[in-house]
Amino acid sequence: MFNRQDYVYQSSDPKGDERFGKLFGIVICFVFFLGALQVAYETVSGWYQNFVQWGSEVLAFLAGYWPF
């Protein structure tokens, strides 16, 4: 009937793409920061627990020589 042509215009927003890229980069850096923080916490927590266990064993060993 009618020979109508529809056109699709793709508009790109370079500033919007740039803002999205910066935001995505910030989110990725934040996630890496949280991962590093978790590794550091687990390391220090492990050292503390090992030190407490070692101290407890040393005190138990020394208590074995207590004369009372």
Predicted model as a PDB file, atoms N, CA, C, CB and O in Angstrom, pLDDT in the B-factor column:
MODEL        1                                                                  
ATOM      1  N   MET A   1       0.801  -1.169   0.000  1.00 58.00           N  
ATOM      2  CA  MET A   1       0.000   0.000   0.000  1.00 58.00           C  
ATOM      3  C   MET A   1       0.862   1.259   0.000  1.00 58.00           C  
ATOM      4  CB  MET A   1      -0.921  -0.016   1.175  1.00 58.00           C  
ATOM      5  O   MET A   1       1.005   1.949  -1.009  1.00 58.00           O  
ATOM      6  N   PHE A   2       1.426   1.525   1.164  1.00 62.00           N  
ATOM      7  CA  PHE A   2       2.309   2.683   1.252  1.00 62.00           C  
ATOM      8  C   PHE A   2       3.745   2.194   1.282  1.00 62.00           C  
ATOM      9  CB  PHE A   2       1.989   3.546   2.507  1.00 62.00           C  
ATOM     10  O   PHE A   2       4.038   1.162   1.885  1.00 62.00           O  
ATOM     11  N   ASN A   3       4.597   2.886   0.669  1.00 67.00           N  
ATOM     12  CA  ASN A   3       6.017   2.547   0.680  1.00 67.00           C  
ATOM     13  C   ASN A   3       6.709   3.437   1.704  1.00 67.00           C  
ATOM     14  CB  ASN A   3       6.657   2.717  -0.741  1.00 67.00           C  
ATOM     15  O   ASN A   3       7.441   4.365   1.359  1.00 67.00           O  
ATOM     16  N   ARG A   4       6.463   3.135   2.944  1.00 70.00           N  
ATOM     17  CA  ARG A   4       6.996   3.966   4.019  1.00 70.00           C  
ATOM     18  C   ARG A   4       8.249   3.315   4.584  1.00 70.00           C  
ATOM     19  CB  ARG A   4       5.939   4.183   5.132  1.00 70.00           C  
ATOM     20  O   ARG A   4       8.254   2.115   4.860  1.00 70.00           O  
ATOM     21  N   GLN A   5       9.292   4.081   4.757  1.00 71.00           N  
ATOM     22  CA  GLN A   5      10.535   3.552   5.305  1.00 71.00           C  
ATOM     23  C   GLN A   5      10.758   4.137   6.690  1.00 71.00           C  
ATOM     24  CB  GLN A   5      11.735   3.867   4.374  1.00 71.00           C  
ATOM     25  O   GLN A   5      10.702   5.349   6.899  1.00 71.00           O  
ATOM     26  N   ASP A   6      11.007   3.252   7.609  1.00 73.00           N  
ATOM     27  CA  ASP A   6      11.297   3.691   8.980  1.00 73.00           C  
ATOM     28  C   ASP A   6      12.805   3.688   9.172  1.00 73.00           C  
ATOM     29  CB  ASP A   6      10.594   2.771  10.040  1.00 73.00           C  
ATOM     30  O   ASP A   6      13.495   2.740   8.798  1.00 73.00           O  
ATOM     31  N   TYR A   7      13.283   4.731   9.743  1.00 70.00           N  
ATOM     32  CA  TYR A   7      14.708   4.855   9.990  1.00 70.00           C  
ATOM     33  C   TYR A   7      14.956   4.785  11.493  1.00 70.00           C  
ATOM     34  CB  TYR A   7      15.264   6.177   9.392  1.00 70.00           C  
ATOM     35  O   TYR A   7      14.207   5.351  12.290  1.00 70.00           O  
ATOM     36  N   VAL A   8      16.007   4.090  11.858  1.00 69.00           N  
ATOM     37  CA  VAL A   8      16.403   4.004  13.252  1.00 69.00           C  
ATOM     38  C   VAL A   8      17.646   4.859  13.418  1.00 69.00           C  
ATOM     39  CB  VAL A   8      16.658   2.522  13.695  1.00 69.00           C  
ATOM     40  O   VAL A   8      18.684   4.621  12.801  1.00 69.00           O  
ATOM     41  N   TYR A   9      17.509   5.833  14.249  1.00 70.00           N  
ATOM     42  CA  TYR A   9      18.638   6.719  14.508  1.00 70.00           C  
ATOM     43  C   TYR A   9      19.282   6.287  15.811  1.00 70.00           C  
ATOM     44  CB  TYR A   9      18.194   8.215  14.567  1.00 70.00           C  
ATOM     45  O   TYR A   9      18.629   6.205  16.851  1.00 70.00           O  
ATOM     46  N   GLN A  10      20.554   6.018  15.735  1.00 68.00           N  
ATOM     47  CA  GLN A  10      21.282   5.644  16.940  1.00 68.00           C  
ATOM     48  C   GLN A  10      22.069   6.858  17.387  1.00 68.00           C  
ATOM     49  CB  GLN A  10      22.220   4.412  16.696  1.00 68.00           C  
ATOM     50  O   GLN A  10      22.991   7.321  16.715  1.00 68.00           O  
ATOM     51  N   SER A  11      21.681   7.344  18.521  1.00 72.00           N  
ATOM     52  CA  SER A  11      22.395   8.504  19.050  1.00 72.00           C  
ATOM     53  C   SER A  11      23.352   8.021  20.130  1.00 72.00           C  
ATOM     54  CB  SER A  11      21.405   9.578  19.613  1.00 72.00           C  
ATOM     55  O   SER A  11      22.959   7.297  21.045  1.00 72.00           O  
ATOM     56  N   SER A  12      24.570   8.417  20.018  1.00 77.00           N  
ATOM     57  CA  SER A  12      25.545   8.027  21.033  1.00 77.00           C  
ATOM     58  C   SER A  12      25.860   9.249  21.876  1.00 77.00           C  
ATOM     59  CB  SER A  12      26.841   7.438  20.388  1.00 77.00           C  
ATOM     60  O   SER A  12      25.942  10.375  21.386  1.00 77.00           O  
ATOM     61  N   ASP A  13      26.032   8.986  23.142  1.00 78.00           N  
ATOM     62  CA  ASP A  13      26.334  10.054  24.092  1.00 78.00           C  
ATOM     63  C   ASP A  13      27.743   9.823  24.616  1.00 78.00           C  
ATOM     64  CB  ASP A  13      25.290  10.098  25.267  1.00 78.00           C  
ATOM     65  O   ASP A  13      27.927   9.067  25.570  1.00 78.00           O  
ATOM     66  N   PRO A  14      28.738  10.457  24.013  1.00 79.00           N  
ATOM     67  CA  PRO A  14      30.118  10.191  24.456  1.00 79.00           C  
ATOM     68  C   PRO A  14      30.358  10.563  25.917  1.00 79.00           C  
ATOM     69  CB  PRO A  14      31.095  10.951  23.581  1.00 79.00           C  
ATOM     70  O   PRO A  14      31.102   9.878  26.618  1.00 79.00           O  
ATOM     71  N   LYS A  15      29.733  11.642  26.377  1.00 83.00           N  
ATOM     72  CA  LYS A  15      29.909  12.023  27.788  1.00 83.00           C  
ATOM     73  C   LYS A  15      29.281  10.981  28.706  1.00 83.00           C  
ATOM     74  CB  LYS A  15      29.288  13.415  28.060  1.00 83.00           C  
ATOM     75  O   LYS A  15      29.841  10.651  29.751  1.00 83.00           O  
ATOM     76  N   GLY A  16      28.122  10.466  28.318  1.00 82.00           N  
ATOM     77  CA  GLY A  16      27.467   9.427  29.124  1.00 82.00           C  
ATOM     78  C   GLY A  16      28.283   8.155  29.147  1.00 82.00           C  
ATOM     79  O   GLY A  16      28.402   7.504  30.185  1.00 82.00           O  
ATOM     80  N   ASP A  17      28.851   7.795  27.998  1.00 85.00           N  
ATOM     81  CA  ASP A  17      29.707   6.604  27.949  1.00 85.00           C  
ATOM     82  C   ASP A  17      30.942   6.798  28.820  1.00 85.00           C  
ATOM     83  CB  ASP A  17      30.125   6.292  26.494  1.00 85.00           C  
ATOM     84  O   ASP A  17      31.392   5.868  29.490  1.00 85.00           O  
ATOM     85  N   GLU A  18      31.479   7.996  28.807  1.00 90.00           N  
ATOM     86  CA  GLU A  18      32.669   8.275  29.621  1.00 90.00           C  
ATOM     87  C   GLU A  18      32.335   8.193  31.107  1.00 90.00           C  
ATOM     88  CB  GLU A  18      33.245   9.667  29.283  1.00 90.00           C  
ATOM     89  O   GLU A  18      33.106   7.638  31.891  1.00 90.00           O  
ATOM     90  N   ARG A  19      31.185   8.745  31.491  1.00 90.00           N  
ATOM     91  CA  ARG A  19      30.780   8.680  32.902  1.00 90.00           C  
ATOM     92  C   ARG A  19      30.533   7.235  33.329  1.00 90.00           C  
ATOM     93  CB  ARG A  19      29.512   9.528  33.141  1.00 90.00           C  
ATOM     94  O   ARG A  19      30.918   6.829  34.425  1.00 90.00           O  
ATOM     95  N   PHE A  20      29.886   6.463  32.454  1.00 91.00           N  
ATOM     96  CA  PHE A  20      29.643   5.055  32.779  1.00 91.00           C  
ATOM     97  C   PHE A  20      30.959   4.298  32.930  1.00 91.00           C  
ATOM     98  CB  PHE A  20      28.773   4.394  31.697  1.00 91.00           C  
ATOM     99  O   PHE A  20      31.108   3.474  33.832  1.00 91.00           O  
ATOM    100  N   GLY A  21      31.905   4.580  32.047  1.00 92.00           N  
ATOM    101  CA  GLY A  21      33.208   3.918  32.129  1.00 92.00           C  
ATOM    102  C   GLY A  21      33.938   4.261  33.411  1.00 92.00           C  
ATOM    103  O   GLY A  21      34.540   3.390  34.039  1.00 92.00           O  
ATOM    104  N   LYS A  22      33.887   5.535  33.806  1.00 95.00           N  
ATOM    105  CA  LYS A  22      34.535   5.940  35.063  1.00 95.00           C  
ATOM    106  C   LYS A  22      33.856   5.287  36.259  1.00 95.00           C  
ATOM    107  CB  LYS A  22      34.511   7.473  35.216  1.00 95.00           C  
ATOM    108  O   LYS A  22      34.522   4.804  37.174  1.00 95.00           O  
ATOM    109  N   LEU A  23      32.530   5.275  36.247  1.00 95.00           N  
ATOM    110  CA  LEU A  23      31.793   4.669  37.362  1.00 95.00           C  
ATOM    111  C   LEU A  23      32.096   3.171  37.449  1.00 95.00           C  
ATOM    112  CB  LEU A  23      30.268   4.899  37.198  1.00 95.00           C  
ATOM    113  O   LEU A  23      32.301   2.639  38.540  1.00 95.00           O  
ATOM    114  N   PHE A  24      32.122   2.500  36.307  1.00 96.00           N  
ATOM    115  CA  PHE A  24      32.426   1.067  36.279  1.00 96.00           C  
ATOM    116  C   PHE A  24      33.845   0.809  36.792  1.00 96.00           C  
ATOM    117  CB  PHE A  24      32.264   0.506  34.846  1.00 96.00           C  
ATOM    118  O   PHE A  24      34.075  -0.149  37.529  1.00 96.00           O  
ATOM    119  N   GLY A  25      34.786   1.657  36.405  1.00 96.00           N  
ATOM    120  CA  GLY A  25      36.162   1.528  36.889  1.00 96.00           C  
ATOM    121  C   GLY A  25      36.255   1.735  38.385  1.00 96.00           C  
ATOM    122  O   GLY A  25      36.995   1.026  39.068  1.00 96.00           O  
ATOM    123  N   ILE A  26      35.509   2.704  38.903  1.00 98.00           N  
ATOM    124  CA  ILE A  26      35.516   2.960  40.339  1.00 98.00           C  
ATOM    125  C   ILE A  26      34.936   1.768  41.087  1.00 98.00           C  
ATOM    126  CB  ILE A  26      34.726   4.238  40.668  1.00 98.00           C  
ATOM    127  O   ILE A  26      35.455   1.375  42.132  1.00 98.00           O  
ATOM    128  N   VAL A  27      33.855   1.187  40.554  1.00 97.00           N  
ATOM    129  CA  VAL A  27      33.246   0.018  41.201  1.00 97.00           C  
ATOM    130  C   VAL A  27      34.225  -1.155  41.209  1.00 97.00           C  
ATOM    131  CB  VAL A  27      31.934  -0.384  40.482  1.00 97.00           C  
ATOM    132  O   VAL A  27      34.342  -1.852  42.216  1.00 97.00           O  
ATOM    133  N   ILE A  28      34.924  -1.378  40.106  1.00 98.00           N  
ATOM    134  CA  ILE A  28      35.897  -2.473  40.045  1.00 98.00           C  
ATOM    135  C   ILE A  28      37.031  -2.239  41.044  1.00 98.00           C  
ATOM    136  CB  ILE A  28      36.466  -2.614  38.616  1.00 98.00           C  
ATOM    137  O   ILE A  28      37.436  -3.166  41.746  1.00 98.00           O  
ATOM    138  N   CYS A  29      37.541  -1.018  41.113  1.00 98.00           N  
ATOM    139  CA  CYS A  29      38.606  -0.705  42.081  1.00 98.00           C  
ATOM    140  C   CYS A  29      38.122  -0.894  43.514  1.00 98.00           C  
ATOM    141  CB  CYS A  29      39.105   0.738  41.884  1.00 98.00           C  
ATOM    142  O   CYS A  29      38.870  -1.379  44.363  1.00 98.00           O  
ATOM    143  N   PHE A  30      36.871  -0.513  43.789  1.00 98.00           N  
ATOM    144  CA  PHE A  30      36.319  -0.675  45.129  1.00 98.00           C  
ATOM    145  C   PHE A  30      36.213  -2.158  45.497  1.00 98.00           C  
ATOM    146  CB  PHE A  30      34.941  -0.002  45.225  1.00 98.00           C  
ATOM    147  O   PHE A  30      36.507  -2.542  46.628  1.00 98.00           O  
ATOM    148  N   VAL A  31      35.793  -2.983  44.541  1.00 98.00           N  
ATOM    149  CA  VAL A  31      35.687  -4.423  44.798  1.00 98.00           C  
ATOM    150  C   VAL A  31      37.077  -5.019  45.056  1.00 98.00           C  
ATOM    151  CB  VAL A  31      35.002  -5.142  43.601  1.00 98.00           C  
ATOM    152  O   VAL A  31      37.238  -5.845  45.955  1.00 98.00           O  
ATOM    153  N   PHE A  32      38.086  -4.603  44.267  1.00 98.00           N  
ATOM    154  CA  PHE A  32      39.451  -5.071  44.516  1.00 98.00           C  
ATOM    155  C   PHE A  32      39.950  -4.612  45.885  1.00 98.00           C  
ATOM    156  CB  PHE A  32      40.397  -4.569  43.417  1.00 98.00           C  
ATOM    157  O   PHE A  32      40.638  -5.362  46.577  1.00 98.00           O  
ATOM    158  N   PHE A  33      39.607  -3.389  46.277  1.00 98.00           N  
ATOM    159  CA  PHE A  33      39.998  -2.878  47.590  1.00 98.00           C  
ATOM    160  C   PHE A  33      39.375  -3.724  48.697  1.00 98.00           C  
ATOM    161  CB  PHE A  33      39.579  -1.400  47.744  1.00 98.00           C  
ATOM    162  O   PHE A  33      40.047  -4.078  49.666  1.00 98.00           O  
ATOM    163  N   LEU A  34      38.082  -4.050  48.549  1.00 98.00           N  
ATOM    164  CA  LEU A  34      37.429  -4.882  49.564  1.00 98.00           C  
ATOM    165  C   LEU A  34      38.056  -6.273  49.622  1.00 98.00           C  
ATOM    166  CB  LEU A  34      35.925  -4.995  49.277  1.00 98.00           C  
ATOM    167  O   LEU A  34      38.193  -6.843  50.704  1.00 98.00           O  
ATOM    168  N   GLY A  35      38.435  -6.822  48.473  1.00 98.00           N  
ATOM    169  CA  GLY A  35      39.096  -8.124  48.459  1.00 98.00           C  
ATOM    170  C   GLY A  35      40.438  -8.080  49.163  1.00 98.00           C  
ATOM    171  O   GLY A  35      40.770  -8.984  49.928  1.00 98.00           O  
ATOM    172  N   ALA A  36      41.217  -7.027  48.908  1.00 98.00           N  
ATOM    173  CA  ALA A  36      42.515  -6.881  49.574  1.00 98.00           C  
ATOM    174  C   ALA A  36      42.329  -6.688  51.074  1.00 98.00           C  
ATOM    175  CB  ALA A  36      43.299  -5.694  48.979  1.00 98.00           C  
ATOM    176  O   ALA A  36      43.103  -7.212  51.875  1.00 98.00           O  
ATOM    177  N   LEU A  37      41.305  -5.939  51.446  1.00 98.00           N  
ATOM    178  CA  LEU A  37      41.017  -5.737  52.867  1.00 98.00           C  
ATOM    179  C   LEU A  37      40.647  -7.058  53.545  1.00 98.00           C  
ATOM    180  CB  LEU A  37      39.879  -4.715  53.042  1.00 98.00           C  
ATOM    181  O   LEU A  37      41.051  -7.310  54.680  1.00 98.00           O  
ATOM    182  N   GLN A  38      39.884  -7.895  52.852  1.00 98.00           N  
ATOM    183  CA  GLN A  38      39.515  -9.192  53.418  1.00 98.00           C  
ATOM    184  C   GLN A  38      40.736 -10.092  53.577  1.00 98.00           C  
ATOM    185  CB  GLN A  38      38.469  -9.880  52.538  1.00 98.00           C  
ATOM    186  O   GLN A  38      40.867 -10.775  54.593  1.00 98.00           O  
ATOM    187  N   VAL A  39      41.623 -10.104  52.597  1.00 98.00           N  
ATOM    188  CA  VAL A  39      42.832 -10.925  52.696  1.00 98.00           C  
ATOM    189  C   VAL A  39      43.702 -10.447  53.856  1.00 98.00           C  
ATOM    190  CB  VAL A  39      43.630 -10.882  51.371  1.00 98.00           C  
ATOM    191  O   VAL A  39      44.233 -11.257  54.616  1.00 98.00           O  
ATOM    192  N   ALA A  40      43.845  -9.129  53.989  1.00 98.00           N  
ATOM    193  CA  ALA A  40      44.644  -8.582  55.088  1.00 98.00           C  
ATOM    194  C   ALA A  40      44.022  -8.940  56.437  1.00 98.00           C  
ATOM    195  CB  ALA A  40      44.775  -7.051  54.952  1.00 98.00           C  
ATOM    196  O   ALA A  40      44.731  -9.321  57.368  1.00 98.00           O  
ATOM    197  N   TYR A  41      42.710  -8.819  56.540  1.00 98.00           N  
ATOM    198  CA  TYR A  41      42.037  -9.147  57.804  1.00 98.00           C  
ATOM    199  C   TYR A  41      42.220 -10.621  58.154  1.00 98.00           C  
ATOM    200  CB  TYR A  41      40.538  -8.809  57.721  1.00 98.00           C  
ATOM    201  O   TYR A  41      42.521 -10.961  59.298  1.00 98.00           O  
ATOM    202  N   GLU A  42      42.037 -11.495  57.163  1.00 98.00           N  
ATOM    203  CA  GLU A  42      42.185 -12.930  57.427  1.00 98.00           C  
ATOM    204  C   GLU A  42      43.619 -13.272  57.810  1.00 98.00           C  
ATOM    205  CB  GLU A  42      41.761 -13.747  56.199  1.00 98.00           C  
ATOM    206  O   GLU A  42      43.839 -14.151  58.644  1.00 98.00           O  
ATOM    207  N   THR A  43      44.598 -12.595  57.217  1.00 98.00           N  
ATOM    208  CA  THR A  43      45.999 -12.847  57.550  1.00 98.00           C  
ATOM    209  C   THR A  43      46.302 -12.433  58.986  1.00 98.00           C  
ATOM    210  CB  THR A  43      46.922 -12.100  56.579  1.00 98.00           C  
ATOM    211  O   THR A  43      46.887 -13.200  59.751  1.00 98.00           O  
ATOM    212  N   VAL A  44      45.903 -11.227  59.341  1.00 98.00           N  
ATOM    213  CA  VAL A  44      46.168 -10.733  60.705  1.00 98.00           C  
ATOM    214  C   VAL A  44      45.394 -11.560  61.723  1.00 98.00           C  
ATOM    215  CB  VAL A  44      45.787  -9.232  60.834  1.00 98.00           C  
ATOM    216  O   VAL A  44      45.909 -11.866  62.799  1.00 98.00           O  
ATOM    217  N   SER A  45      44.167 -11.920  61.390  1.00 98.00           N  
ATOM    218  CA  SER A  45      43.368 -12.736  62.301  1.00 98.00           C  
ATOM    219  C   SER A  45      44.018 -14.110  62.497  1.00 98.00           C  
ATOM    220  CB  SER A  45      41.927 -12.894  61.764  1.00 98.00           C  
ATOM    221  O   SER A  45      44.034 -14.635  63.611  1.00 98.00           O  
ATOM    222  N   GLY A  46      44.545 -14.684  61.432  1.00 98.00           N  
ATOM    223  CA  GLY A  46      45.234 -15.976  61.543  1.00 98.00           C  
ATOM    224  C   GLY A  46      46.484 -15.878  62.393  1.00 98.00           C  
ATOM    225  O   GLY A  46      46.761 -16.752  63.214  1.00 98.00           O  
ATOM    226  N   TRP A  47      47.248 -14.792  62.187  1.00 98.00           N  
ATOM    227  CA  TRP A  47      48.446 -14.598  63.005  1.00 98.00           C  
ATOM    228  C   TRP A  47      48.071 -14.468  64.474  1.00 98.00           C  
ATOM    229  CB  TRP A  47      49.224 -13.353  62.542  1.00 98.00           C  
ATOM    230  O   TRP A  47      48.722 -15.057  65.337  1.00 98.00           O  
ATOM    231  N   TYR A  48      47.031 -13.704  64.760  1.00 98.00           N  
ATOM    232  CA  TYR A  48      46.607 -13.511  66.144  1.00 98.00           C  
ATOM    233  C   TYR A  48      46.189 -14.835  66.770  1.00 98.00           C  
ATOM    234  CB  TYR A  48      45.455 -12.503  66.217  1.00 98.00           C  
ATOM    235  O   TYR A  48      46.594 -15.147  67.890  1.00 98.00           O  
ATOM    236  N   GLN A  49      45.386 -15.612  66.059  1.00 98.00           N  
ATOM    237  CA  GLN A  49      44.926 -16.884  66.603  1.00 98.00           C  
ATOM    238  C   GLN A  49      46.098 -17.841  66.827  1.00 98.00           C  
ATOM    239  CB  GLN A  49      43.895 -17.520  65.667  1.00 98.00           C  
ATOM    240  O   GLN A  49      46.138 -18.550  67.833  1.00 98.00           O  
ATOM    241  N   ASN A  50      47.042 -17.860  65.897  1.00 98.00           N  
ATOM    242  CA  ASN A  50      48.226 -18.717  66.074  1.00 98.00           C  
ATOM    243  C   ASN A  50      49.073 -18.261  67.249  1.00 98.00           C  
ATOM    244  CB  ASN A  50      49.075 -18.728  64.801  1.00 98.00           C  
ATOM    245  O   ASN A  50      49.601 -19.087  67.993  1.00 98.00           O  
ATOM    246  N   PHE A  51      49.210 -16.940  67.424  1.00 98.00           N  
ATOM    247  CA  PHE A  51      49.983 -16.418  68.545  1.00 98.00           C  
ATOM    248  C   PHE A  51      49.322 -16.759  69.871  1.00 98.00           C  
ATOM    249  CB  PHE A  51      50.153 -14.908  68.418  1.00 98.00           C  
ATOM    250  O   PHE A  51      50.005 -17.133  70.825  1.00 98.00           O  
ATOM    251  N   VAL A  52      48.012 -16.635  69.942  1.00 98.00           N  
ATOM    252  CA  VAL A  52      47.296 -16.962  71.177  1.00 98.00           C  
ATOM    253  C   VAL A  52      47.427 -18.450  71.488  1.00 98.00           C  
ATOM    254  CB  VAL A  52      45.807 -16.566  71.063  1.00 98.00           C  
ATOM    255  O   VAL A  52      47.613 -18.831  72.644  1.00 98.00           O  
ATOM    256  N   GLN A  53      47.331 -19.285  70.466  1.00 98.00           N  
ATOM    257  CA  GLN A  53      47.480 -20.721  70.679  1.00 98.00           C  
ATOM    258  C   GLN A  53      48.897 -21.052  71.141  1.00 98.00           C  
ATOM    259  CB  GLN A  53      47.144 -21.493  69.393  1.00 98.00           C  
ATOM    260  O   GLN A  53      49.084 -21.856  72.054  1.00 98.00           O  
ATOM    261  N   TRP A  54      49.900 -20.428  70.504  1.00 98.00           N  
ATOM    262  CA  TRP A  54      51.282 -20.666  70.888  1.00 98.00           C  
ATOM    263  C   TRP A  54      51.519 -20.202  72.327  1.00 98.00           C  
ATOM    264  CB  TRP A  54      52.242 -19.945  69.921  1.00 98.00           C  
ATOM    265  O   TRP A  54      52.152 -20.908  73.112  1.00 98.00           O  
ATOM    266  N   GLY A  55      51.008 -19.011  72.671  1.00 97.00           N  
ATOM    267  CA  GLY A  55      51.169 -18.499  74.032  1.00 97.00           C  
ATOM    268  C   GLY A  55      50.510 -19.397  75.059  1.00 97.00           C  
ATOM    269  O   GLY A  55      51.048 -19.604  76.147  1.00 97.00           O  
ATOM    270  N   SER A  56      49.360 -19.925  74.720  1.00 97.00           N  
ATOM    271  CA  SER A  56      48.665 -20.835  75.631  1.00 97.00           C  
ATOM    272  C   SER A  56      49.476 -22.107  75.844  1.00 97.00           C  
ATOM    273  CB  SER A  56      47.270 -21.180  75.087  1.00 97.00           C  
ATOM    274  O   SER A  56      49.574 -22.599  76.968  1.00 97.00           O  
ATOM    275  N   GLU A  57      50.053 -22.638  74.783  1.00 97.00           N  
ATOM    276  CA  GLU A  57      50.868 -23.855  74.912  1.00 97.00           C  
ATOM    277  C   GLU A  57      52.136 -23.587  75.709  1.00 97.00           C  
ATOM    278  CB  GLU A  57      51.230 -24.409  73.529  1.00 97.00           C  
ATOM    279  O   GLU A  57      52.558 -24.434  76.497  1.00 97.00           O  
ATOM    280  N   VAL A  58      52.754 -22.419  75.517  1.00 97.00           N  
ATOM    281  CA  VAL A  58      53.956 -22.076  76.280  1.00 97.00           C  
ATOM    282  C   VAL A  58      53.621 -21.940  77.764  1.00 97.00           C  
ATOM    283  CB  VAL A  58      54.585 -20.766  75.748  1.00 97.00           C  
ATOM    284  O   VAL A  58      54.356 -22.429  78.621  1.00 97.00           O  
ATOM    285  N   LEU A  59      52.501 -21.269  78.060  1.00 95.00           N  
ATOM    286  CA  LEU A  59      52.103 -21.120  79.463  1.00 95.00           C  
ATOM    287  C   LEU A  59      51.759 -22.474  80.083  1.00 95.00           C  
ATOM    288  CB  LEU A  59      50.903 -20.167  79.581  1.00 95.00           C  
ATOM    289  O   LEU A  59      52.075 -22.711  81.249  1.00 95.00           O  
ATOM    290  N   ALA A  60      51.126 -23.353  79.333  1.00 95.00           N  
ATOM    291  CA  ALA A  60      50.819 -24.689  79.865  1.00 95.00           C  
ATOM    292  C   ALA A  60      52.105 -25.469  80.116  1.00 95.00           C  
ATOM    293  CB  ALA A  60      49.901 -25.470  78.891  1.00 95.00           C  
ATOM    294  O   ALA A  60      52.201 -26.206  81.097  1.00 95.00           O  
ATOM    295  N   PHE A  61      53.095 -25.313  79.237  1.00 94.00           N  
ATOM    296  CA  PHE A  61      54.379 -25.990  79.421  1.00 94.00           C  
ATOM    297  C   PHE A  61      55.088 -25.467  80.665  1.00 94.00           C  
ATOM    298  CB  PHE A  61      55.270 -25.803  78.182  1.00 94.00           C  
ATOM    299  O   PHE A  61      55.600 -26.238  81.476  1.00 94.00           O  
ATOM    300  N   LEU A  62      55.110 -24.141  80.800  1.00 93.00           N  
ATOM    301  CA  LEU A  62      55.762 -23.552  81.972  1.00 93.00           C  
ATOM    302  C   LEU A  62      55.020 -23.879  83.260  1.00 93.00           C  
ATOM    303  CB  LEU A  62      55.868 -22.043  81.811  1.00 93.00           C  
ATOM    304  O   LEU A  62      55.639 -24.038  84.312  1.00 93.00           O  
ATOM    305  N   ALA A  63      53.709 -23.980  83.182  1.00 94.00           N  
ATOM    306  CA  ALA A  63      52.920 -24.312  84.377  1.00 94.00           C  
ATOM    307  C   ALA A  63      53.223 -25.736  84.842  1.00 94.00           C  
ATOM    308  CB  ALA A  63      51.406 -24.156  84.090  1.00 94.00           C  
ATOM    309  O   ALA A  63      53.007 -26.070  86.007  1.00 94.00           O  
ATOM    310  N   GLY A  64      53.719 -26.568  83.937  1.00 92.00           N  
ATOM    311  CA  GLY A  64      54.063 -27.937  84.340  1.00 92.00           C  
ATOM    312  C   GLY A  64      55.219 -27.957  85.325  1.00 92.00           C  
ATOM    313  O   GLY A  64      55.379 -28.928  86.064  1.00 92.00           O  
ATOM    314  N   TYR A  65      56.018 -26.918  85.349  1.00 89.00           N  
ATOM    315  CA  TYR A  65      57.154 -26.853  86.296  1.00 89.00           C  
ATOM    316  C   TYR A  65      56.789 -26.137  87.600  1.00 89.00           C  
ATOM    317  CB  TYR A  65      58.343 -26.140  85.641  1.00 89.00           C  
ATOM    318  O   TYR A  65      57.620 -26.022  88.501  1.00 89.00           O  
ATOM    319  N   TRP A  66      55.574 -25.668  87.697  1.00 86.00           N  
ATOM    320  CA  TRP A  66      55.147 -24.950  88.901  1.00 86.00           C  
ATOM    321  C   TRP A  66      55.074 -25.953  90.048  1.00 86.00           C  
ATOM    322  CB  TRP A  66      53.760 -24.233  88.685  1.00 86.00           C  
ATOM    323  O   TRP A  66      54.450 -27.005  89.903  1.00 86.00           O  
ATOM    324  N   PRO A  67      55.688 -25.653  91.166  1.00 80.00           N  
ATOM    325  CA  PRO A  67      55.799 -26.666  92.235  1.00 80.00           C  
ATOM    326  C   PRO A  67      54.502 -26.906  92.999  1.00 80.00           C  
ATOM    327  CB  PRO A  67      56.865 -26.254  93.210  1.00 80.00           C  
ATOM    328  O   PRO A  67      54.421 -27.876  93.752  1.00 80.00           O  
ATOM    329  N   PHE A  68      53.513 -26.084  92.839  1.00 71.00           N  
ATOM    330  CA  PHE A  68      52.306 -26.276  93.656  1.00 71.00           C  
ATOM    331  C   PHE A  68      51.259 -27.015  92.910  1.00 71.00           C  
ATOM    332  CB  PHE A  68      51.752 -24.961  94.121  1.00 71.00           C  
ATOM    333  O   PHE A  68      50.179 -27.264  93.446  1.00 71.00           O  
TER     334      PHE A  68                                                      
ENDMDL                                                                          
END                                                                             
